[in-house]
């Protein structure tokens, strides 16, 4: 399921064309029309899930014809090692417990400490992770064969019991895991060999194996988690397997990661990685320019040109599989009438927002899903997902008429805003302006940057809100990642939308292993969601990353949320 998060995160927001994929020729999707026995070597998972990112963004130079930015497939490889580098993040995560890793700050750090059964690569493809092989002998069984000799940061060796316990924490409703819904079709997770775990499903699920490359598939030490108890993820440590281990956490200031010398894979190029919390966008930009921070994702959009012109380093854009939306959190008031939601959408000045709020690095849209996640679909199905969507252009007069017809003139709505970045603050202002111009009263409620994440996890934080700006990034290269959010009871279905036909179609798509059939069902879901405007889409947005001249190696794509990217960061010159 998609993690969704707010903010000036150039990183999460754009389903852009694509960042140049390294998997040309891997486009054969595995068709699974009959329940015959078959084994899927790990590499085939990407094909099964949907020709995933291998069919990803179109090849070429990555330049968007309608925007002023260019997508890069990656950054230059490191030329040498480092003693340390400092990375700017816009907020301090409340915890690094993997079951709660649902936002940029936490995942940006956690991805380097804790690893999953599978791995989402910088090219947005599926690869082996802690499982060296995954097989699917029947439609209801996924078998994961684990790497031997993998050590946790405390020195213990990973076993199937650790996997069973780790996934079990995601499945236990009492834990309130952000990834719980991705396990809704899981019947059991059991040890079936000395280095083997089998997941038995209640029904076929094309999404589950893909999520094993996200924080949903993280494996941590059972003993370490038991020992830490309620302090796990904070003062109790993490005890995972990644190339870095958790070092000093200076509350309110920074988190230090230390290279793990017992790592099973290629060791990190830097001995330390320090993540510094800089909630103020100007302070973040000044730190990047002045060298106090060597790099960062989620660059404040208002700083794009300043960073480009500074000569201090390089600003890159990559495939973000992300859309900027207005998340409708309540339909108890005026937004319960779809005409009001449609009117607000029609009154929005999307072009003005992309220019001012996203620094011109974005593309206006009325599609909830990013184009990049449809790259593996047959051309006719891909077209059907976007054909017939409402125009993204502003039309104030038509919007006014809708408000009058709905009897909503003068009604009050509240949207959250925050100083996290202009993508949030200016979108909230744009909604307020649009509402005012068509006869609504839109009030702004300011949320502190460190508290913004709570909007995704705490119902109390959303009390009194009708909407909030959300940049939603897909955690897998599949449109179902976002569209499943509107199923009855889904984690991000904050407004409580419920429609039996939508639920049935969602279940059909999720259970379909044949990519063409799944995409066809997803296209129908997209049309339903667009018709009801369950969220209000605004723009697609690419990932943005800045590195100064001292370092290089970080990926440009949204993969950094689950891939151990900091291990690739090293010296730009020997």
Secondary structure, 3 states (H helix, E strand, C coil): CCCEECCCCCCCCCCCCCCCCCCCCCCCCCCCCCCCCCCCCCCHHHHHHHCCHHHCCCCCCCECCCCCCEECCCCCCCCECECCEEEEECCCCCCCCHHHCCCHHHHHHHCCCCEECEEECCCCCEEECCEEEEEEEECCEEEEEECCCCECCCCCECCHHHHHHHHHHHHCHHHCCCCHHHHCCEEEEEEEECCEEEEEECCCCCCHHHHCCCHHHEECCHHHHHHHHHHCCCCCCCCCCCCEEEEEEECCCEEEEEECCCCCCCCCCECEEEEEECCCHHHHHHHHHHCCCCEEECCCHHHHHHHHHHCCEEEEEECCCEEEEEEECCCCCHHHCHHHHHHHHHHCCHHHHHHHHCCCCCEECCCCCCHHHHCCCCHHHHHHHHCCCCCCCCCHHHHHHHHHHHCCCCCEEEEEECCCCHHHHHHHHHHHHHHHHCCCEEEEEECCHHHHCHHHHCHHHHCCCCEEEEEEECCCCCCHHHHHHHCCCCCCCCCCCCCHHHHHHHHHHHHCCCHHHHHHHHHHHHHHHHHHCCEEEEEECCEEEEEECCEECCCCCHHHHCCCHHHHCEECCC
